[in-house]
């Protein structure tokens, strides 16, 4: 079993990466392999709803979004990390997730269906709970079980050294990793016991606008 941790910060080895590494180590200790995917620091376009993904099962823009989509199907779980910018998730990770999930949903990729997901937030001071709500909405839309920790999945600090000094935040990251590992092990046992995935109904759209 493998979990892919996504670094949505423009800083490859910064605070968000430090938090994700703590989650990764906890997963590894529970027998779960991990990789970290950095979305990069180049500007990422938002989704333009061109719907090319319906034909290609990938985004029309060829950048880290499609690089991620190419490998996402090989993983059983995901952790998406973001710094807090202006009281919300980074512009990079929101553009990234908008296009990743829209392309998968429209293209019928099913790369994320019923795979557990979690969000990790890194902030100097505030804005983490609003960002946590913002990130979790993506997982709810994609039918992904949301993994929680003992507290909200956040760390505080202005640099990686300060993040490591946030002992409670580091513990929350470890608990998150352990909880995701437990869920994955349970799911694996269920599949081996012959418990099938829930039957999927076609999406229904109700339009009340007259």
N, C-alpha and C positions, 0 to 999 in steps of 0.2 A: 504494500500500500504506500502511496505517495501523496504528499500535500505540497501544493505550490503556494509560496508566500510572495505576494506582490508588493514591491516597494514603490509607492506612489509619490515619493518625494523627489524633487530635482537634485537632491544631494544623495549620491549613491551610498555613501558610508556614514550618513548622519544619524539623527535621532530616531527616525522611523526605522531605519535599518537595524539599529541597536535593539529596539523593542522586538522586531521580527526575529532577530537572532535568538532572543531568549525563548520565544515561542517555539522556534525550530529545535532548540536543544531539548526542550521538554518532550516534543514529539519524537525525536530520535531516541531518547531514553525509553520510550514506550514501543520501540520497534517500528516506527513510522519514518520512512525516508522523506527528505525534504529538499526542495530547491527554492532559490530566491530569484525572482524575475524583477528586474528594474525597468520601469517604463521609460526611463531616459529623461533628458532635460531639454530635448527639442520641443518646440510648440506642437501640441496635438490639436487638430481641428475637432470641433464638436460634430455630432451627427447632423447631417443635412437632410435626412429622410429621403434620400434618392431611391432607396429600396433596391439598389443593385445587389444587396446581400441576399435577396430572395432567390436570385439566380445562381450566385457564386458561393453562397454560404461563407462569405467573408466580406470585409469592408472594402469599399471602392478606393479608399486611401491606403496606400501601402506603407505602413510604419509599424511601431511596436504593437499596435492593436492586432494586426494580422499575424505577427510573430507569436503573440500570445495565443491566438485562436488555433494556430497550427499545433500547439503542444498541449492545450488545455484538456483535451479529451483523454490524455494519458494519466491524469491525476484524479484522485478520489476525494480530495478536499481542497479548500482554498482559504487563505487568510490575506485580506487586503489591508495594507497599511497606508496611512496618509498623515501628513502634518496638518495642523490646523492653520489655515490662512484666512484672516478676516472673519473669524468665527465660524468657518465651515471647512469642508474638505477642499483639498487643493484643486485648482482648475485642471491640472493635468490628470488627476485620477478620475474626476467627474467626466471629463471628455472621454477618457479611456473606457470607463465602465458604460457610459451611454452607448458607445459604438460596439463594444464587445458584446453586450447583452442584446442589443438591438439586432446585430448581425446574426447572432446565434439563434435568436427567437424567430426571426423572419426566414432564415435559411434552413430551419429545421435541424440544426446541428445537434441539439440535445447534449451538448458538452457538459452542462451544469445541472441537469435534472436530478433532483433529490440528492445532490452532493452537498455536504455540509460546508458552510461558509462562516467566516467571522471577520469583523473589522477591528483594526487597531489604530488608535489615535495618539499622536504625539503633539504636545503643545508646551509652549513656555509657561502659560498661566491658565487660560480659560478657553471656552468654546468647544470642549471635548464632547460633552453630552449632546449638544446640538449636532455635531458632526457624526456621532455614533448613530443617532436617529436617521440622519441623512443617508449614511452608508447602508444601514440595515434594510432600508426600503428597496434597494436593488435586489437583495437576496429574497425578499418576500415576493417580489414580482416574478422572479425566476424559479420559484418553487424549490428553494434551497433551504434546508434546515439551518437555523441560526444557532451557532454555538456561543455560549456565554461563559463568563468566568465567575469569580466570587464577587466581583465588583465590575463597574464599567471598564471596558478594555482600553485604558488610557495610561500614558506615562507623561511625566512633566520634567522639563529641563530645557535649557537653551543650547546645549551641546551634548554629545554622547557621554561625556564624563558625568555630567549632571543627571542624565537619564539613569545611569548605573547607580547613582546615589539615591534615586527614588526607590527605596527598598520595597515599599508597598506596590508600586507600579510594576516592578520586576516580578514580584510574587504573583500579581494578577496575570502577567504574561505566561508564567509557568503553569498556573492553574488552567488558563485557557488552552495551552498546548495539551495538558493532560486530559481535559474534558473532550477535546476534539479526538484525541487518540482513543478514548473510551468509546465514543460514538462510532468511530470507524471500526473498531474491533467488534462492537455489537452488530453493526450492519453486516460485517463480513460473516459472522456466525449465522445471522438470519438468512443470508443468501445461500450459505452452504446447507442450511436446513430446508431449503426449498421454498422459503417465503418469497413470493413474487412481488415485484414492484407494483404500486397502485396503478390501476387502469387509468389511462389518460383520455379525457374527453376533449373533443374539438373545442377551441376557444369560442366563446359566445360574446358578442359585443352588443350591448343595449344602448340605443341612442334615444334619449328622451327629448332631444331638441326638435321642435316643430318648425 
